[in-house]
Amino acid sequence: MTTPIETAVQNAEEALRSAMLRSDVDALDHLLAPTLFFTNHLGLIVSKEEDLDAHASGALKIDEIAPSEMRITALCDTVATVSVRVSLAGSYGGEPASGDFRFTRVWALSESGYWQVVTAHATLTQ
């Protein structure tokens, strides 16, 4: 049985996927916490500002995000974790960038009452 928190985070995950596909910087700004840090599949730490800049500049272009194997765990009323496998296709800096990844995200309910990613990690899957 899915809890209301798990449903809310699942909806936030879909909003994040949609915003990434459209490079919708305004939506991403809303979904990413100001203190976000994202450890990408190369081990580099990416800040919220760097992530938004990559979308705004067109350096990052995502054509497809196909999630599977999503697992959401509510830790309390205001924090949840997500593990999701993603088949991703796009480009970075004009070069093709595609692969099968596993993302782990921590979502927290903001003081304004909406869910934001506070930290994330990605790894290539085999």
PyMOL commands that set and color helices and strands:
alter all, ss='L'
color gray80, all
select helices_A, chain A and resi 4-22+25-31+48-57
alter helices_A, ss='H'
color red, helices_A
select strands_A, chain A and resi 32-39+45-47+60-74+79-92+95-109+115-124
alter strands_A, ss='S'
color yellow, strands_A
deselect
rebuild
show_as cartoon
